[in-house]
């Protein structure tokens, strides 16, 4: 039974557990970087939600469009009133219908210009948000790659430390040897 338990532990340790212990904080750094990457991804998701919301907006529902429509409507009504006043009491039905048509045409033209401006503004906002989302996803990708690069970096740090320690010991040994040869020790 002990042999079976030993074989099971060897299999678990060899194939199912990480070979990278939390050596010199590499696991903590990797987790921290992955958390930062996830924050960038969440920001990109929020930006996409804003893009979707702007796409669904009616261009005539913005405050600027409503104000412009109110001004255009008021201007068209004033123009129609002036035209009717200049025609006087002897105006023919054709002239009255013509005045109403001109007022309606002016109002429709203003509405078209307002809609075109609102659509251009909407497209500009979407373009800006797409650029922001691209930057956020780029930061997410870079940080995720950096987090993956942390795998095994603890061992690299350990071996660099051993190499530096060996160089220091070698230099110290050479200094002591030189001092012995000079008779100082």
C-alpha positions as CSV (number, residue, x, y, z in Angstrom):
1,X,0.0,0.0,0.0
2,X,2.9,2.4,0.8
3,X,4.4,1.7,-2.6
4,X,1.1,2.5,-4.3
5,X,0.8,5.7,-2.3
6,X,4.4,6.6,-3.2
7,X,3.7,6.0,-6.9
8,X,0.6,8.2,-6.7
9,X,2.5,11.1,-5.0
10,X,5.2,10.9,-7.6
11,X,2.7,11.1,-10.5
12,X,0.9,14.0,-8.9
13,X,4.1,15.9,-8.2
14,X,5.6,15.2,-11.6
15,X,2.6,15.8,-13.8
16,X,-0.1,17.8,-12.0
17,X,1.7,20.4,-9.9
18,X,3.6,23.4,-10.9
19,X,7.4,23.1,-11.2
20,X,7.7,26.9,-10.5
21,X,7.6,27.5,-6.8
22,X,7.1,31.0,-5.4
23,X,10.8,31.6,-5.8
24,X,11.8,35.3,-5.3
25,X,8.2,36.4,-5.7
26,X,7.7,35.3,-9.4
27,X,4.3,33.8,-8.7
28,X,3.1,37.0,-6.9
29,X,4.5,39.2,-9.8
30,X,2.7,37.0,-12.4
31,X,-0.6,37.2,-10.5
32,X,-0.3,40.9,-10.0
33,X,0.4,41.4,-13.7
34,X,-2.5,39.2,-14.7
35,X,-4.8,41.2,-12.3
36,X,-3.7,44.4,-14.0
37,X,-4.3,42.8,-17.4
38,X,-7.8,41.8,-16.4
39,X,-8.5,45.4,-15.3
40,X,-7.6,46.6,-18.8
41,X,-9.9,43.9,-20.3
42,X,-12.7,45.1,-18.1
43,X,-12.1,48.7,-19.2
44,X,-12.2,47.5,-22.8
45,X,-15.5,45.8,-22.1
46,X,-16.9,49.0,-20.6
47,X,-15.7,50.9,-23.7
48,X,-17.5,48.4,-25.9
49,X,-20.7,49.0,-23.9
50,X,-20.4,52.7,-24.5
51,X,-19.9,52.1,-28.2
52,X,-23.0,49.9,-28.3
53,X,-25.0,52.6,-26.4
54,X,-23.9,55.3,-28.8
55,X,-24.9,53.2,-31.8
56,X,-28.4,52.7,-30.4
57,X,-29.0,56.4,-29.8
58,X,-31.4,58.4,-31.9
59,X,-29.6,61.4,-33.4
60,X,-32.6,63.6,-32.7
61,X,-32.6,62.8,-29.0
62,X,-29.5,64.8,-28.1
63,X,-29.9,68.1,-26.4
64,X,-28.1,69.9,-29.2
65,X,-30.4,68.4,-31.9
66,X,-33.5,69.2,-29.8
67,X,-32.5,72.8,-29.4
68,X,-31.6,73.1,-33.1
69,X,-35.0,71.6,-34.1
70,X,-36.8,74.1,-31.8
71,X,-35.0,77.0,-33.4
72,X,-35.7,75.7,-36.9
73,X,-39.3,75.1,-36.1
74,X,-39.7,78.6,-34.6
75,X,-37.9,80.2,-37.6
76,X,-40.2,78.3,-40.1
77,X,-43.3,79.4,-38.2
78,X,-42.1,83.0,-38.2
79,X,-41.4,82.8,-42.0
80,X,-44.9,81.3,-42.6
81,X,-46.5,84.1,-40.6
82,X,-44.6,86.8,-42.4
83,X,-45.5,85.4,-45.8
84,X,-49.2,85.2,-44.9
85,X,-49.1,88.7,-43.6
86,X,-47.6,90.1,-46.7
87,X,-50.2,88.4,-48.9
88,X,-53.0,90.1,-47.1
89,X,-56.7,89.4,-47.2
90,X,-56.8,88.8,-50.9
91,X,-54.4,85.9,-50.9
92,X,-55.3,83.0,-53.1
93,X,-55.5,79.4,-51.8
94,X,-52.6,78.5,-54.0
95,X,-50.4,81.2,-52.5
96,X,-51.3,80.1,-49.0
97,X,-50.5,76.4,-49.8
98,X,-47.2,77.6,-51.5
99,X,-46.3,79.5,-48.3
100,X,-47.0,76.4,-46.2
101,X,-44.9,74.3,-48.6
102,X,-42.0,76.7,-48.3
103,X,-42.1,76.7,-44.5
104,X,-42.3,72.9,-44.5
105,X,-39.3,72.7,-47.0
106,X,-37.3,75.0,-44.7
107,X,-38.1,72.9,-41.7
108,X,-37.3,69.6,-43.5
109,X,-34.0,71.0,-44.8
110,X,-33.0,72.1,-41.2
111,X,-34.0,68.7,-39.9
112,X,-31.8,67.0,-42.5
113,X,-28.8,69.2,-41.7
114,X,-29.3,68.5,-38.0
115,X,-29.5,64.7,-38.6
116,X,-26.4,64.8,-40.8
117,X,-24.5,66.7,-38.1
118,X,-25.7,64.4,-35.3
119,X,-24.8,61.3,-37.3
120,X,-21.3,62.7,-38.0
121,X,-20.9,63.5,-34.3
122,X,-22.0,59.9,-33.5
123,X,-19.5,58.4,-35.9
124,X,-16.8,60.6,-34.5
125,X,-17.6,59.4,-30.9
126,X,-17.6,55.8,-32.0
127,X,-14.3,56.2,-33.8
128,X,-12.7,57.7,-30.7
129,X,-14.1,55.0,-28.4
130,X,-12.8,52.3,-30.8
131,X,-9.3,53.8,-30.6
132,X,-9.5,53.8,-26.9
133,X,-10.7,50.2,-26.8
134,X,-7.8,49.2,-29.1
135,X,-5.3,50.8,-26.7
136,X,-6.9,49.1,-23.8
137,X,-6.8,45.7,-25.5
138,X,-3.1,46.4,-26.5
139,X,-2.3,47.1,-22.8
140,X,-4.2,43.9,-21.9
141,X,-2.2,41.8,-24.4
142,X,1.1,43.3,-23.3
143,X,0.4,42.8,-19.6
144,X,-0.8,39.2,-20.2
145,X,2.4,38.4,-22.2
146,X,4.5,40.0,-19.4
147,X,2.6,37.8,-16.8
148,X,3.3,34.7,-18.8
149,X,7.0,35.7,-19.1
150,X,7.2,35.6,-15.3
151,X,6.8,31.9,-15.4
152,X,10.2,30.5,-14.4
153,X,11.7,33.9,-13.8
154,X,12.3,33.0,-10.1
155,X,14.8,30.4,-11.2
156,X,16.5,32.9,-13.5
157,X,16.8,35.3,-10.5
158,X,18.2,32.5,-8.4
159,X,20.8,31.6,-10.9
160,X,21.8,35.2,-11.5
161,X,22.2,35.6,-7.7
162,X,24.3,32.4,-7.5
163,X,26.5,33.7,-10.4
164,X,26.9,37.1,-8.7
165,X,27.8,35.4,-5.4
166,X,30.3,33.2,-7.2
167,X,31.9,36.2,-8.9
168,X,32.1,38.0,-5.5
169,X,33.7,34.9,-3.8
170,X,36.2,34.6,-6.7
171,X,37.1,38.2,-6.5
172,X,37.5,38.0,-2.7
173,X,39.6,34.9,-3.1
174,X,41.9,36.6,-5.6
175,X,42.2,39.6,-3.3
176,X,43.2,37.4,-0.3
177,X,45.7,35.5,-2.5
178,X,47.2,38.8,-3.6
179,X,47.5,40.0,-0.1
180,X,49.2,36.7,1.0
181,X,51.6,36.9,-1.9
182,X,52.5,40.5,-0.9
183,X,53.1,39.3,2.7
184,X,50.3,41.5,4.1
185,X,48.6,38.5,5.7
